[in-house]
Amino acid sequence: MVERRRLSVVDGFWAFIVGGTAITSTLLALDPVTRQEDCPNSAGNASAFDNPNWDGYLVLAVIVWFSAVFIEVGLLATSRRRRAADVALRATCVLTLTILISCHCLGLLIVCH
């Protein structure tokens, strides 16, 4: 007899939680400029980070995070024994939150530009 695993509240949210935590921790460690008045070159082109390479790394991290969330939502393993409405609601919530958070993170890139 095959023992079935109990459904978890975080099924389908692992990529969102882990990726979001990683990006948040990285942003807290990098301490980017969040106000235009604090930019090192407020009249021109500057980076919100001490190392301007992080402008590209942040975009790449957000793309990888969104892709991982999108793939996890599409996996059948995350929707096992769940109703279609429940899967659709979870997918809508996690994708909407990922987009909103991503837009906020990527908004940091235009603070000093």
N, CA, C and O atoms as a printed pandas DataFrame, in Angstrom:
     atom_number atom_name residue_name chain_id  residue_number  x_coord  y_coord  z_coord
0              1         N          MET        A               1    0.843   -1.176    0.000
1              2        CA          MET        A               1    0.000    0.000    0.000
2              3         C          MET        A               1    0.892    1.245    0.000
3              4         O          MET        A               1    1.837    1.349    0.782
4              5         N          VAL        A               2    0.580    2.163   -0.872
5              6        CA          VAL        A               2    1.342    3.394   -0.989
6              7         C          VAL        A               2    0.758    4.423   -0.028
7              8         O          VAL        A               2   -0.440    4.705   -0.049
8              9         N          GLU        A               3    1.618    4.971    0.802
9             10        CA          GLU        A               3    1.173    5.987    1.736
10            11         C          GLU        A               3    1.189    7.343    1.048
11            12         O          GLU        A               3    2.200    7.737    0.466
12            13         N          ARG        A               4    0.092    8.043    1.113
13            14        CA          ARG        A               4    0.001    9.353    0.467
14            15         C          ARG        A               4    0.441   10.445    1.433
15            16         O          ARG        A               4    0.130   10.424    2.624
16            17         N          ARG        A               5    1.163   11.380    0.880
17            18        CA          ARG        A               5    1.642   12.511    1.657
18            19         C          ARG        A               5    0.481   13.478    1.897
19            20         O          ARG        A               5   -0.347   13.699    1.014
20            21         N          ARG        A               6    0.433   14.043    3.088
21            22        CA          ARG        A               6   -0.612   15.021    3.391
22            23         C          ARG        A               6   -0.363   16.305    2.613
23            24         O          ARG        A               6    0.786   16.661    2.356
24            25         N          LEU        A               7   -1.409   16.987    2.245
25            26        CA          LEU        A               7   -1.283   18.254    1.545
26            27         C          LEU        A               7   -0.738   19.306    2.507
27            28         O          LEU        A               7   -1.129   19.374    3.673
28            29         N          SER        A               8    0.154   20.107    1.996
29            30        CA          SER        A               8    0.762   21.155    2.807
30            31         C          SER        A               8    0.239   22.507    2.342
31            32         O          SER        A               8   -0.104   22.686    1.173
32            33         N          VAL        A               9    0.184   23.434    3.253
33            34        CA          VAL        A               9   -0.267   24.785    2.926
34            35         C          VAL        A               9    0.692   25.458    1.944
35            36         O          VAL        A               9    0.266   26.266    1.120
36            37         N          VAL        A              10    1.982   25.130    2.025
37            38        CA          VAL        A              10    2.975   25.799    1.180
38            39         C          VAL        A              10    3.251   25.066   -0.130
39            40         O          VAL        A              10    4.139   25.476   -0.879
40            41         N          ASP        A              11    2.516   23.994   -0.427
41            42        CA          ASP        A              11    2.679   23.335   -1.727
42            43         C          ASP        A              11    2.391   24.337   -2.835
43            44         O          ASP        A              11    1.339   24.976   -2.850
44            45         N          GLY        A              12    3.310   24.466   -3.738
45            46        CA          GLY        A              12    3.152   25.410   -4.836
46            47         C          GLY        A              12    3.690   26.795   -4.528
47            48         O          GLY        A              12    3.684   27.675   -5.388
48            49         N          PHE        A              13    4.156   26.991   -3.296
49            50        CA          PHE        A              13    4.686   28.290   -2.894
50            51         C          PHE        A              13    6.174   28.246   -2.559
51            52         O          PHE        A              13    6.743   29.260   -2.155
52            53         N          TRP        A              14    6.815   27.088   -2.721
53            54        CA          TRP        A              14    8.219   26.961   -2.318
54            55         C          TRP        A              14    9.136   27.900   -3.091
55            56         O          TRP        A              14    9.962   28.585   -2.488
56            57         N          ALA        A              15    9.009   27.944   -4.400
57            58        CA          ALA        A              15    9.871   28.817   -5.203
58            59         C          ALA        A              15    9.628   30.278   -4.837
59            60         O          ALA        A              15   10.565   31.075   -4.783
60            61         N          PHE        A              16    8.379   30.623   -4.590
61            62        CA          PHE        A              16    8.044   31.996   -4.202
62            63         C          PHE        A              16    8.698   32.354   -2.870
63            64         O          PHE        A              16    9.293   33.423   -2.735
64            65         N          ILE        A              17    8.587   31.462   -1.891
65            66        CA          ILE        A              17    9.107   31.734   -0.554
66            67         C          ILE        A              17   10.637   31.766   -0.551
67            68         O          ILE        A              17   11.245   32.705   -0.036
68            69         N          VAL        A              18   11.247   30.738   -1.127
69            70        CA          VAL        A              18   12.709   30.648   -1.112
70            71         C          VAL        A              18   13.333   31.764   -1.950
71            72         O          VAL        A              18   14.269   32.425   -1.502
72            73         N          GLY        A              19   12.824   31.974   -3.152
73            74        CA          GLY        A              19   13.360   33.031   -4.015
74            75         C          GLY        A              19   13.130   34.415   -3.448
75            76         O          GLY        A              19   14.014   35.270   -3.502
76            77         N          GLY        A              20   11.948   34.636   -2.905
77            78        CA          GLY        A              20   11.654   35.932   -2.296
78            79         C          GLY        A              20   12.536   36.221   -1.100
79            80         O          GLY        A              20   12.982   37.351   -0.907
80            81         N          THR        A              21   12.786   35.201   -0.298
81            82        CA          THR        A              21   13.681   35.355    0.851
82            83         C          THR        A              21   15.103   35.654    0.397
83            84         O          THR        A              21   15.781   36.501    0.979
84            85         N          ALA        A              22   15.552   34.959   -0.644
85            86        CA          ALA        A              22   16.910   35.187   -1.162
86            87         C          ALA        A              22   17.062   36.598   -1.721
87            88         O          ALA        A              22   18.062   37.263   -1.451
88            89         N          ILE        A              23   16.095   37.056   -2.487
89            90        CA          ILE        A              23   16.182   38.404   -3.062
90            91         C          ILE        A              23   16.081   39.460   -1.965
91            92         O          ILE        A              23   16.814   40.449   -1.988
92            93         N          THR        A              24   15.179   39.257   -1.009
93            94        CA          THR        A              24   15.047   40.208    0.094
94            95         C          THR        A              24   16.325   40.279    0.917
95            96         O          THR        A              24   16.776   41.368    1.270
96            97         N          SER        A              25   16.906   39.133    1.222
97            98        CA          SER        A              25   18.158   39.107    1.997
98            99         C          SER        A              25   19.283   39.810    1.238
99           100         O          SER        A              25   20.073   40.550    1.824
100          101         N          THR        A              26   19.345   39.572   -0.058
101          102        CA          THR        A              26   20.369   40.220   -0.882
102          103         C          THR        A              26   20.189   41.728   -0.886
103          104         O          THR        A              26   21.159   42.472   -0.737
104          105         N          LEU        A              27   18.952   42.184   -1.055
105          106        CA          LEU        A              27   18.704   43.630   -1.058
106          107         C          LEU        A              27   19.001   44.255    0.302
107          108         O          LEU        A              27   19.515   45.372    0.370
108          109         N          LEU        A              28   18.686   43.552    1.371
109          110        CA          LEU        A              28   19.007   44.080    2.705
110          111         C          LEU        A              28   20.515   44.173    2.908
111          112         O          LEU        A              28   21.004   45.122    3.520
112          113         N          ALA        A              29   21.249   43.194    2.398
113          114        CA          ALA        A              29   22.708   43.202    2.541
114          115         C          ALA        A              29   23.349   44.282    1.667
115          116         O          ALA        A              29   24.339   44.894    2.068
116          117         N          LEU        A              30   22.790   44.523    0.472
117          118        CA          LEU        A              30   23.374   45.505   -0.447
118          119         C          LEU        A              30   23.001   46.941   -0.084
119          120         O          LEU        A              30   23.717   47.876   -0.442
120          121         N          ASP        A              31   21.893   47.119    0.620
121          122        CA          ASP        A              31   21.428   48.435    1.056
122          123         C          ASP        A              31   21.416   49.453   -0.087
123          124         O          ASP        A              31   22.191   50.410   -0.070
124          125         N          PRO        A              32   20.536   49.251   -1.085
125          126        CA          PRO        A              32   20.506   50.176   -2.217
126          127         C          PRO        A              32   19.897   51.530   -1.849
127          128         O          PRO        A              32   19.195   51.660   -0.846
128          129         N          VAL        A              33   20.179   52.522   -2.675
129          130        CA          VAL        A              33   19.580   53.846   -2.514
130          131         C          VAL        A              33   18.104   53.733   -2.860
131          132         O          VAL        A              33   17.758   53.159   -3.892
132          133         N          THR        A              34   17.242   54.262   -2.032
133          134        CA          THR        A              34   15.805   54.175   -2.288
134          135         C          THR        A              34   15.158   55.538   -2.524
135          136         O          THR        A              34   13.996   55.608   -2.926
136          137         N          ARG        A              35   15.895   56.620   -2.281
137          138        CA          ARG        A              35   15.385   57.970   -2.534
138          139         C          ARG        A              35   16.273   58.654   -3.560
139          140         O          ARG        A              35   17.498   58.557   -3.488
140          141         N          GLN        A              36   15.674   59.331   -4.493
141          142        CA          GLN        A              36   16.438   59.976   -5.560
142          143         C          GLN        A              36   17.381   61.044   -5.012
143          144         O          GLN        A              36   18.442   61.284   -5.589
144          145         N          GLU        A              37   17.014   61.678   -3.920
145          146        CA          GLU        A              37   17.855   62.712   -3.328
146          147         C          GLU        A              37   19.181   62.148   -2.797
147          148         O          GLU        A              37   20.164   62.877   -2.668
148          149         N          ASP        A              38   19.197   60.850   -2.493
149          150        CA          ASP        A              38   20.394   60.218   -1.933
150          151         C          ASP        A              38   21.321   59.636   -2.996
151          152         O          ASP        A              38   22.356   59.062   -2.660
152          153         N          CYS        A              39   20.970   59.773   -4.262
153          154        CA          CYS        A              39   21.790   59.211   -5.337
154          155         C          CYS        A              39   23.144   59.916   -5.390
155          156         O          CYS        A              39   23.226   61.123   -5.161
156          157         N          PRO        A              40   24.215   59.158   -5.695
157          158        CA          PRO        A              40   25.539   59.767   -5.761
158          159         C          PRO        A              40   25.643   60.815   -6.872
159          160         O          PRO        A              40   26.433   61.752   -6.757
160          161         N          ASN        A              41   24.878   60.675   -7.920
161          162        CA          ASN        A              41   24.887   61.621   -9.024
162          163         C          ASN        A              41   23.432   61.876   -9.391
163          164         O          ASN        A              41   22.939   61.349  -10.389
164          165         N          SER        A              42   22.743   62.683   -8.587
165          166        CA          SER        A              42   21.295   62.837   -8.757
166          167         C          SER        A              42   20.899   63.500  -10.068
167          168         O          SER        A              42   19.741   63.400  -10.475
168          169         N          ALA        A              43   21.819   64.169  -10.734
169          170        CA          ALA        A              43   21.475   64.824  -11.998
170          171         C          ALA        A              43   21.766   63.937  -13.210
171          172         O          ALA        A              43   21.361   64.264  -14.326
172          173         N          GLY        A              44   22.460   62.824  -13.000
173          174        CA          GLY        A              44   22.850   62.009  -14.145
174          175         C          GLY        A              44   22.527   60.549  -13.957
175          176         O          GLY        A              44   21.569   60.195  -13.269
176          177         N          ASN        A              45   23.324   59.707  -14.567
177          178        CA          ASN        A              45   23.141   58.266  -14.515
178          179         C          ASN        A              45   24.010   57.675  -13.422
179          180         O          ASN        A              45   25.235   57.793  -13.470
180          181         N          ALA        A              46   23.401   57.049  -12.453
181          182        CA          ALA        A              46   24.148   56.402  -11.374
182          183         C          ALA        A              46   23.429   55.115  -11.004
183          184         O          ALA        A              46   22.296   54.887  -11.426
184          185         N          SER        A              47   24.076   54.290  -10.230
185          186        CA          SER        A              47   23.486   53.036   -9.782
186          187         C          SER        A              47   22.976   53.198   -8.356
187          188         O          SER        A              47   23.529   53.967   -7.570
188          189         N          ALA        A              48   21.936   52.480   -8.038
189          190        CA          ALA        A              48   21.420   52.490   -6.676
190          191         C          ALA        A              48   22.283   51.645   -5.751
191          192         O          ALA        A              48   22.114   51.683   -4.533
192          193         N          PHE        A              49   23.207   50.883   -6.326
193          194        CA          PHE        A              49   24.083   49.998   -5.572
194          195         C          PHE        A              49   25.505   50.537   -5.590
195          196         O          PHE        A              49   25.871   51.307   -6.477
196          197         N          ASP        A              50   26.310   50.131   -4.606
197          198        CA          ASP        A              50   27.715   50.522   -4.590
198          199         C          ASP        A              50   28.456   49.944   -5.791
199          200         O          ASP        A              50   29.333   50.601   -6.352
200          201         N          ASN        A              51   28.116   48.740   -6.185
201          202        CA          ASN        A              51   28.699   48.099   -7.363
202          203         C          ASN        A              51   27.646   48.136   -8.477
203          204         O          ASN        A              51   26.607   47.488   -8.347
204          205         N          PRO        A              52   27.886   48.876   -9.568
205          206        CA          PRO        A              52   26.868   49.001  -10.619
206          207         C          PRO        A              52   26.535   47.683  -11.323
207          208         O          PRO        A              52   25.528   47.602  -12.027
208          209         N          ASN        A              53   27.361   46.655  -11.145
209          210        CA          ASN        A              53   27.048   45.353  -11.743
210          211         C          ASN        A              53   25.766   44.757  -11.164
211          212         O          ASN        A              53   25.121   43.929  -11.807
212          213         N          TRP        A              54   25.400   45.171   -9.961
213          214        CA          TRP        A              54   24.189   44.651   -9.344
214          215         C          TRP        A              54   22.927   45.086  -10.068
215          216         O          TRP        A              54   21.871   44.479   -9.887
216          217         N          ASP        A              55   23.018   46.138  -10.891
217          218        CA          ASP        A              55   21.861   46.506  -11.715
218          219         C          ASP        A              55   21.476   45.340  -12.619
219          220         O          ASP        A              55   20.291   45.040  -12.770
220          221         N          GLY        A              56   22.446   44.692  -13.212
221          222        CA          GLY        A              56   22.185   43.534  -14.071
222          223         C          GLY        A              56   21.875   42.274  -13.285
223          224         O          GLY        A              56   21.010   41.487  -13.671
224          225         N          TYR        A              57   22.592   42.083  -12.172
225          226        CA          TYR        A              57   22.366   40.893  -11.351
226          227         C          TYR        A              57   20.955   40.873  -10.772
227          228         O          TYR        A              57   20.338   39.812  -10.679
228          229         N          LEU        A              58   20.445   42.036  -10.383
229          230        CA          LEU        A              58   19.096   42.096   -9.819
230          231         C          LEU        A              58   18.057   41.706  -10.865
231          232         O          LEU        A              58   17.122   40.962  -10.571
232          233         N          VAL        A              59   18.222   42.206  -12.072
233          234        CA          VAL        A              59   17.293   41.837  -13.150
234          235         C          VAL        A              59   17.344   40.334  -13.391
235          236         O          VAL        A              59   16.303   39.690  -13.515
236          237         N          LEU        A              60   18.534   39.778  -13.457
237          238        CA          LEU        A              60   18.691   38.340  -13.677
238          239         C          LEU        A              60   18.066   37.537  -12.530
239          240         O          LEU        A              60   17.390   36.536  -12.770
240          241         N          ALA        A              61   18.289   37.968  -11.303
241          242        CA          ALA        A              61   17.721   37.263  -10.149
242          243         C          ALA        A              61   16.199   37.279  -10.181
243          244         O          ALA        A              61   15.565   36.268   -9.879
244          245         N          VAL        A              62   15.610   38.404  -10.540
245          246        CA          VAL        A              62   14.148   38.505  -10.601
246          247         C          VAL        A              62   13.601   37.633  -11.726
247          248         O          VAL        A              62   12.560   36.997  -11.558
248          249         N          ILE        A              63   14.283   37.594  -12.868
249          250        CA          ILE        A              63   13.837   36.741  -13.974
250          251         C          ILE        A              63   13.896   35.270  -13.578
251          252         O          ILE        A              63   12.963   34.515  -13.853
252          253         N          VAL        A              64   14.983   34.860  -12.936
253          254        CA          VAL        A              64   15.119   33.465  -12.494
254          255         C          VAL        A              64   14.048   33.140  -11.461
255          256         O          VAL        A              64   13.440   32.070  -11.513
256          257         N          TRP        A              65   13.812   34.051  -10.527
257          258        CA          TRP        A              65   12.802   33.834   -9.496
258          259         C          TRP        A              65   11.415   33.688  -10.109
259          260         O          TRP        A              65   10.680   32.759   -9.773
260          261         N          PHE        A              66   11.056   34.602  -11.007
261          262        CA          PHE        A              66    9.735   34.538  -11.639
262          263         C          PHE        A              66    9.593   33.257  -12.450
263          264         O          PHE        A              66    8.534   32.629  -12.433
264          265         N          SER        A              67   10.647   32.864  -13.160
265          266        CA          SER        A              67   10.602   31.629  -13.947
266          267         C          SER        A              67   10.393   30.412  -13.050
267          268         O          SER        A              67    9.608   29.523  -13.378
268          269         N          ALA        A              68   11.097   30.372  -11.917
269          270        CA          ALA        A              68   10.947   29.248  -10.985
270          271         C          ALA        A              68    9.527   29.184  -10.428
271          272         O          ALA        A              68    8.953   28.101  -10.306
272          273         N          VAL        A              69    8.967   30.332  -10.093
273          274        CA          VAL        A              69    7.591   30.368   -9.587
274          275         C          VAL        A              69    6.627   29.906  -10.670
275          276         O          VAL        A              69    5.723   29.117  -10.399
276          277         N          PHE        A              70    6.810   30.383  -11.880
277          278        CA          PHE        A              70    5.933   30.024  -12.998
278          279         C          PHE        A              70    5.999   28.522  -13.271
279          280         O          PHE        A              70    4.969   27.889  -13.502
280          281         N          ILE        A              71    7.199   27.951  -13.246
281          282        CA          ILE        A              71    7.363   26.513  -13.484
282          283         C          ILE        A              71    6.706   25.708  -12.363
283          284         O          ILE        A              71    6.030   24.712  -12.620
284          285         N          GLU        A              72    6.910   26.146  -11.124
285          286        CA          GLU        A              72    6.308   25.428  -10.004
286          287         C          GLU        A              72    4.786   25.452  -10.071
287          288         O          GLU        A              72    4.135   24.456   -9.756
288          289         N          VAL        A              73    4.225   26.570  -10.475
289          290        CA          VAL        A              73    2.769   26.673  -10.599
290          291         C          VAL        A              73    2.271   25.703  -11.667
291          292         O          VAL        A              73    1.196   25.117  -11.533
292          293         N          GLY        A              74    3.057   25.540  -12.722
293          294        CA          GLY        A              74    2.638   24.670  -13.812
294          295         C          GLY        A              74    2.853   23.187  -13.571
295          296         O          GLY        A              74    2.307   22.362  -14.304
296          297         N          LEU        A              75    3.625   22.832  -12.572
297          298        CA          LEU        A              75    3.879   21.420  -12.310
298          299         C          LEU        A              75    2.637   20.712  -11.775
299          300         O          LEU        A              75    1.907   21.238  -10.935
300          301         N          LEU        A              76    2.429   19.542  -12.271
301          302        CA          LEU        A              76    1.294   18.766  -11.774
302          303         C          LEU        A              76    1.494   18.326  -10.337
303          304         O          LEU        A              76    0.522   18.124   -9.609
304          305         N          ALA        A              77    2.748   18.175   -9.919
305          306        CA          ALA        A              77    3.015   17.712   -8.555
306          307         C          ALA        A              77    2.491   18.692   -7.516
307          308         O          ALA        A              77    2.122   18.281   -6.416
308          309         N          THR        A              78    2.450   19.964   -7.839
309          310        CA          THR        A              78    1.965   20.942   -6.861
310          311         C          THR        A              78    0.443   20.969   -6.788
311          312         O          THR        A              78   -0.126   21.495   -5.830
312          313         N          SER        A              79   -0.212   20.408   -7.790
313          314        CA          SER        A              79   -1.675   20.449   -7.797
314          315         C          SER        A              79   -2.294   19.081   -7.513
315          316         O          SER        A              79   -3.495   18.896   -7.704
316          317         N          ARG        A              80   -1.498   18.139   -7.067
317          318        CA          ARG        A              80   -2.000   16.795   -6.762
318          319         C          ARG        A              80   -3.134   16.847   -5.752
319          320         O          ARG        A              80   -3.021   17.486   -4.706
320          321         N          ARG        A              81   -4.213   16.177   -6.071
321          322        CA          ARG        A              81   -5.372   16.035   -5.193
322          323         C          ARG        A              81   -5.946   17.376   -4.748
323          324         O          ARG        A              81   -6.516   17.471   -3.661
324          325         N          ARG        A              82   -5.807   18.378   -5.544
325          326        CA          ARG        A              82   -6.430   19.669   -5.241
326          327         C          ARG        A              82   -7.512   19.948   -6.279
327          328         O          ARG        A              82   -7.430   19.483   -7.416
328          329         N          ARG        A              83   -8.505   20.694   -5.886
329          330        CA          ARG        A              83   -9.555   21.071   -6.824
330          331         C          ARG        A              83   -9.005   22.098   -7.801
331          332         O          ARG        A              83   -8.078   22.837   -7.470
332          333         N          ALA        A              84   -9.569   22.147   -9.002
333          334        CA          ALA        A              84   -9.102   23.072  -10.030
334          335         C          ALA        A              84   -9.231   24.524   -9.574
335          336         O          ALA        A              84   -8.360   25.345   -9.861
336          337         N          ALA        A              85  -10.304   24.839   -8.871
337          338        CA          ALA        A              85  -10.493   26.218   -8.395
338          339         C          ALA        A              85   -9.414   26.586   -7.378
339          340         O          ALA        A              85   -8.922   27.714   -7.370
340          341         N          ASP        A              86   -9.052   25.638   -6.526
341          342        CA          ASP        A              86   -8.008   25.883   -5.533
342          343         C          ASP        A              86   -6.660   26.113   -6.204
343          344         O          ASP        A              86   -5.920   27.015   -5.811
344          345         N          VAL        A              87   -6.336   25.311   -7.209
345          346        CA          VAL        A              87   -5.083   25.462   -7.943
346          347         C          VAL        A              87   -5.052   26.808   -8.657
347          348         O          VAL        A              87   -4.039   27.507   -8.629
348          349         N          ALA        A              88   -6.156   27.168   -9.293
349          350        CA          ALA        A              88   -6.223   28.444  -10.015
350          351         C          ALA        A              88   -6.077   29.629   -9.057
351          352         O          ALA        A              88   -5.392   30.601   -9.375
352          353         N          LEU        A              89   -6.712   29.553   -7.895
353          354        CA          LEU        A              89   -6.613   30.633   -6.915
354          355         C          LEU        A              89   -5.189   30.766   -6.381
355          356         O          LEU        A              89   -4.673   31.877   -6.253
356          357         N          ARG        A              90   -4.548   29.627   -6.067
357          358        CA          ARG        A              90   -3.173   29.656   -5.577
358          359         C          ARG        A              90   -2.240   30.216   -6.650
359          360         O          ARG        A              90   -1.362   31.028   -6.356
360          361         N          ALA        A              91   -2.434   29.779   -7.891
361          362        CA          ALA        A              91   -1.583   30.251   -8.992
362          363         C          ALA        A              91   -1.760   31.746   -9.206
363          364         O          ALA        A              91   -0.781   32.468   -9.395
364          365         N          THR        A              92   -2.985   32.209   -9.177
365          366        CA          THR        A              92   -3.245   33.640   -9.362
366          367         C          THR        A              92   -2.601   34.455   -8.247
367          368         O          THR        A              92   -1.981   35.487   -8.504
368          369         N          CYS        A              93   -2.748   33.996   -7.021
369          370        CA          CYS        A              93   -2.171   34.728   -5.884
370          371         C          CYS        A              93   -0.655   34.789   -5.965
371          372         O          CYS        A              93   -0.071   35.863   -5.823
372          373         N          VAL        A              94   -0.010   33.653   -6.192
373          374        CA          VAL        A              94    1.446   33.628   -6.177
374          375         C          VAL        A              94    2.019   34.386   -7.372
375          376         O          VAL        A              94    3.031   35.073   -7.226
376          377         N          LEU        A              95    1.408   34.283   -8.539
377          378        CA          LEU        A              95    1.927   35.019   -9.690
378          379         C          LEU        A              95    1.708   36.524   -9.541
379          380         O          LEU        A              95    2.571   37.319   -9.916
380          381         N          THR        A              96    0.563   36.913   -8.997
381          382        CA          THR        A              96    0.305   38.336   -8.778
382          383         C          THR        A              96    1.289   38.917   -7.761
383          384         O          THR        A              96    1.841   39.996   -7.975
384          385         N          LEU        A              97    1.504   38.208   -6.666
385          386        CA          LEU        A              97    2.461   38.679   -5.665
386          387         C          LEU        A              97    3.873   38.757   -6.236
387          388         O          LEU        A              97    4.604   39.707   -5.955
388          389         N          THR        A              98    4.260   37.767   -7.032
389          390        CA          THR        A              98    5.593   37.775   -7.630
390          391         C          THR        A              98    5.756   38.973   -8.560
391          392         O          THR        A              98    6.795   39.632   -8.540
392          393         N          ILE        A              99    4.761   39.257   -9.358
393          394        CA          ILE        A              99    4.836   40.407  -10.268
394          395         C          ILE        A              99    4.915   41.711   -9.488
395          396         O          ILE        A              99    5.728   42.577   -9.811
396          397         N          LEU        A             100    4.084   41.861   -8.468
397          398        CA          LEU        A             100    4.097   43.097   -7.675
398          399         C          LEU        A             100    5.442   43.305   -6.979
399          400         O          LEU        A             100    5.989   44.408   -6.994
400          401         N          ILE        A             101    5.965   42.255   -6.378
401          402        CA          ILE        A             101    7.248   42.370   -5.684
402          403         C          ILE        A             101    8.371   42.618   -6.685
403          404         O          ILE        A             101    9.275   43.412   -6.424
404          405         N          SER        A             102    8.316   41.939   -7.831
405          406        CA          SER        A             102    9.343   42.131   -8.859
406          407         C          SER        A             102    9.354   43.566   -9.364
407          408         O          SER        A             102   10.419   44.159   -9.538
408          409         N          CYS        A             103    8.184   44.118   -9.598
409          410        CA          CYS        A             103    8.120   45.513  -10.068
410          411         C          CYS        A             103    8.704   46.460   -9.028
411          412         O          CYS        A             103    9.376   47.430   -9.377
412          413         N          HIS        A             104    8.454   46.187   -7.765
413          414        CA          HIS        A             104    9.018   47.025   -6.712
414          415         C          HIS        A             104   10.543   46.899   -6.686
415          416         O          HIS        A             104   11.251   47.900   -6.571
416          417         N          CYS        A             105   11.046   45.658   -6.793
417          418        CA          CYS        A             105   12.504   45.442   -6.785
418          419         C          CYS        A             105   13.148   46.112   -7.985
419          420         O          CYS        A             105   14.163   46.794   -7.846
420          421         N          LEU        A             106   12.570   45.924   -9.155
421          422        CA          LEU        A             106   13.155   46.508  -10.360
422          423         C          LEU        A             106   12.984   48.020  -10.393
423          424         O          LEU        A             106   13.702   48.712  -11.115
424          425         N          GLY        A             107   12.033   48.538   -9.610
425          426        CA          GLY        A             107   11.902   49.980   -9.492
426          427         C          GLY        A             107   13.110   50.621   -8.867
427          428         O          GLY        A             107   13.359   51.808   -9.082
428          429         N          LEU        A             108   13.873   49.864   -8.095
429          430        CA          LEU        A             108   15.106   50.384   -7.513
430          431         C          LEU        A             108   16.108   50.774   -8.593
431          432         O          LEU        A             108   16.949   51.648   -8.382
432          433         N          LEU        A             109   16.015   50.118   -9.760
433          434        CA          LEU        A             109   16.984   50.383  -10.821
434          435         C          LEU        A             109   16.778   51.749  -11.468
435          436         O          LEU        A             109   17.697   52.265  -12.105
436          437         N          ILE        A             110   15.613   52.340  -11.324
437          438        CA          ILE        A             110   15.379   53.644  -11.957
438          439         C          ILE        A             110   15.443   54.795  -10.963
439          440         O          ILE        A             110   15.232   55.948  -11.341
440          441         N          VAL        A             111   15.729   54.503   -9.701
441          442        CA          VAL        A             111   15.782   55.557   -8.688
442          443         C          VAL        A             111   16.854   56.587   -9.044
443          444         O          VAL        A             111   16.609   57.788   -8.935
444          445         N          CYS        A             112   18.016   56.144   -9.458
445          446        CA          CYS        A             112   19.129   57.058   -9.710
446          447         C          CYS        A             112   19.347   57.315  -11.206
447          448         O          CYS        A             112   20.338   57.941  -11.583
448          449         N          HIS        A             113   18.456   56.849  -12.041
449          450        CA          HIS        A             113   18.646   57.060  -13.492
450          451         C          HIS        A             113   17.717   58.127  -14.003
451          452         O          HIS        A             113   17.732   58.441  -15.193
